[in-house]
Every structure is written in structure tokens, then in C-alpha cells.
Amino acid sequence: MQKVAGILFISIFTIAVLSFSKADKEKINWVSVTEMNALYSKNPKPILLDVYTDWCGWCKEMDRTTYKNDKVVKYINEHYYAVKLNAESREKVIFNNKQYASYELAQFLLFNRLEFPTTVFMAAIDAQPAPLAGYLRPKEMEAPLKFFGEGAHKTTTFVEFNKSMKGEW
């Protein structure tokens, strides 16, 4: 009887521990501007910049929700270099061989329209930035992510691409 009780206790304990432990979820591989420059020089691919501020509640919400969505994380990690850029930092960075303070780079990327959060899509490091201001849900990120990630920007407009794209998220 004691053996059965012991086995039962161990079984219940194991099930309880496993049910409360979270599996490690994949996370976005955020890199610094400096790291992105080095990676890009070896293997060019589109760039996604999350332009944020420390005080921005919607920026934090995007980090908590959209940037933790499995499909968003997987797609960004496979197709983009992902960079977080604090729009109020005075840290010096080099982007496309030009030196900026982080806040100056934010001004450049956002065409001086400082709204937070803003997600900036760039097909290449020297391409015109495509900023998309505001909190974006995963389904709202799908079309712009795929537009640049799949290279559709080379052959069609975003409007045409968006009309024909079948959303999966």
C-alpha cells in the first residue's frame, strides 16, 4: 500500500510541476544598430525597427502582446533584422555609414513625425523608411511584414499586395 501511495504521490507531483512550468517560447532576436550593420554587411535582408520611448504605454503593450505572438516572432526572426530604437536616447549610432544620436536617427526614420510606437520597415539599409505609427496587432503586422519580407515591394504596390494577400494570422 505504501508503494502505491508513493508512486501516486510522485506521479501527481510530476504532473503538477510539468503543468506549471512554461516551455521556453521563441523570442524576437532584437539586435542593436551596430550589430545590425555588421550582420547586414554579411547578409543583406529587410530591417524592422521598433521606435519606442521608455514612457510609452502602447510601446510596452506591443512588447507584451504583438512581439510575443508566435507567428510574428517566427516571421521576423526568419526574414528581418529586428532593431529596437529608443527615440529619446542620446547614444551615438552609425546607420548606413552615417553617425546619428539615436533620437536623430528616429527623426530621420519617422520623417520628424514622432509618434510612438512606430514600426519602421526597410527593404534595405539604404531604402526609404516605411514608418507605420501606432499600436499594431499581429494581424495588422502581417501584410507589411510579408510585403517587405517576401520581396513583393519590388514588383507591386502595398495597396495591390494587401488586396491580394490572404491573411493567415
N, C-alpha and C positions, 0 to 999 in steps of 0.2 A: 504494500500500500504506500509506503514511504517513497519507493522508487517511482511509482506512478505520479504521486504528488510532486516529486522533484522534477520529473520530466515535464509535467504540466506547467509548473512554475517557470521553468527555463523557456518553454515554448511561448508562454504568454509574455514573459519578459522580452524575448527576442522580437516578437511581433510588435510589441509596444515601442521598442527602441527604433525598429525599422520604419514604423508608421510616422514617427515624429521627426526622423532625420530627413532633411531635404537633399535631393540629388543636386549635385553641382550643375547649375544651369550655365549654358554658354553665355558669355557677356561680349559686348562690343569691344573690339580691340582698339580702344582710343589711343592715339599717339600724339605726341607734341608736334608742333610745326617743324621743329628741327628734325625729328625722326621722320616725319612725312617727307621732307625734302630729300633725305638720304634714301628712303625706300622708293620714292618716285623716280629718282635718277637711275635706279637699277631696273625698275619695273613700273612703267607708267600705267596708271589706271585712274578712274574718276576719283574725285575728292569730295567728301561731305564734311562740312564744318558746322558744328553746333555752336552758334554765337549766343552767349549767355551772360548773365550777371549773377553775382552772389545773392542779391536781394530779390531776384525774380522768382515768384511763386510758381508761375507756369513753367519756367525752366526746370524747376525741381520736379514738377508733376510729369513733365516729359521724360526726365531721367527715371522716375519711378514707374512709369507705365510704358510709353511707346518704346523707349530704348531698352526695355526689358522683354518686349514681345519676341517670342521665339523666331517668328518669320522675319521680323525686322532685323534682329540681331544676325541671323544666318545670312540674309541677303547683303547687309552692309559689310560683314566680315569677308564675304566671298568676292564682292565687286568693288569695294571702295577702300580708300584710306580715310579713316574717321578721325577728325581732329576736334577737340573741344577748345574754344577760344573765349577767354574771359574778356568781354568788351570794355572793361574798365581797368584792366591791368596795364601797368606801365613797362612791363617786361619787354625787352628788346627781342625781336624775332626777325628771321630772314625768310621771306616768302618770295619765291620766283626770283631769286637773286637780288632782292631789294630789301633793305632794312626798314623795319617799322617798330614802333611801340605797339603792343597788342591792341590798344584802343584805336590806333591809327589804321591798323590792318582791318579791324572791324568796320571802321568808317568806309574804307575802300570797298570792302566786300558787300556792304549794305547800301552803297551809294549815298552815304550820310543820312540814311533813314534808320535811325537807331531804335528798333523795336525788338523786344525780347519775349520769348526766344525767337531766333531766326535761324532756319536751316538753310545753309548755302550749298548748292550743288555746283560742281565744276567738272566739266568733261575732261579737262586737262589743266595743268597748273597755270598755263598762260591763257586759258579761255576766259571769256567774260563770266563773272559770277552770276548765278541764278538764285537770288535770295527768296525764300518763302517764309514770310513772317507769321508768327503766331504758334500756338499750341497745335500740334498735329497728332492725330490718332494714327494707329498703324494703317488703317485702310486709306487714310489721306496721304500717307507717305508712299504707298505702293507705286502709284503712277510716276511721280517724279524720280523715285529710286530706280525704277525699271527703264525709264526714258533715257537716263544717262548710263545706267549700269549695263544695259543691253546694246548701247550704241545707236539707239533709234534717233537721237538728236542729229546724226549725220545725214539722215535721209528724209526726215519728216518734221513737221512742227509738233510741238507738245499738244496742241489742240487736236490735231488729227490722230496722234498716237493715243491720246486719252479717250477719244471716241471709240477707237477700235480695240482697246485693251480690255480684256476680261479680268476683272478684279478677282483675286483669289484669297485675299486677306479679310 
